[in-house]
Amino acid sequence: MIFLSEEGSIRTILNDTGVAADVMGLAPGDHHTSNLDILKSRTFENNLLLFIITGIITESEHYRPLMEEIDAVLGLIGENMKKGNE
């Protein structure tokens, strides 16, 4: 993970988003480290694009077909319940 390098600061992200204080109960840090160089890096861009591509593929190849199967099973259960009540 690129933010685990010496150049990056996960704490800055947590502070800036409010997660450090609101979720983790951490006091604001004394030192603010900029992540701007990381955000401009090709490594970050490549990692982000791979993350986005993985998410898109996972949705289209796994979650959508899974949802279709779940809907089909629920439809069959509903039909059987109607037949059982007749």
Summary of the structure (lengths in Angstrom):
residues: 86
radius of gyration: 22.8
end to end distance: 58.7
largest distance: 70.7
contacts: 174
relative contact order: 0.09
helix: 73%
strand: 0%
